[in-house]
């Protein structure tokens, strides 16, 4: 059984202009120890999905679908069950680590408080655990950094401390929302290495939300590509980079600069994500798709296997997880062929 199973998740916001469907029938699973990347442009529904998992949406409403964590129906949890789930089983790390800490308390005290919120331990034990957690996330001289305030940490170090705080409840799933955005490239690489270590050594499952395909390539096992609230491609990371099977993914990959690139200009996807209050009919990507045909404007494609394998798979399974894309090309409904000119990473 998958650790996390999201099925047909649909989230709506109610605006002055009408109903905005931010997440539309999204399904995916995460296995224990697996790192799943959720990738897409701003407004694709990535953060809304993460918040919905823990029922942290302030204005939005989950109007359809199910979320099961380790067999437990999250949408049916009582407030007490939700409190146990948050932090103890599932923890979140956001892009802005400053906001995770109160500036008037030391970083160490706040992590120790996190430990005490989840476990009945003495202050002294909590302090020791907090120092161990700072060491676990590679903060140098953790005992002396314990008494430093958030403003005394660099951006990268504070992000590590935010991860330490998230680990205080010993969760099974860590949701990281754009954890490396705004951090310089070398520190970014160290953070990604840390996340990969947490997954492989501690068996932590990670949902990594990002707009950066380089981050995905670095540490994800599988990827869900979101476009305008729906999954348009789901694949093991290598298949996604070597055989992108949706024009949107292909466009994203083609627009990444590479070493030795001799292109004068990087290709870019025309247009932008559609207005989610007034979404295009048929395939939600058709206004931007260079391969669109008449059927694309009227019928919405569903996720179909692109390699004949229908298993959802996961790490440790005998079969490779299925590579699926939501494009009429995979139901034989397009007249032309999709031939992408994509140079892989
Ligand atoms: Fe493009 Fe049509 Fe495929 Fe949508 S269904 S991605 S418009 S070819």
Boltz pocket constraint, residues with backbone or C-beta under 6 A from the ligand:
constraints:
  - pocket:
      binder: B
      contacts: [[A, 246], [A, 247], [A, 248], [A, 283], [A, 284], [A, 285], [A, 286], [A, 289], [A, 290], [A, 291], [A, 292], [A, 293], [A, 296], [A, 299], [A, 301], [A, 326], [A, 327], [A, 328], [A, 329], [A, 334]]
      max_distance: 6.0
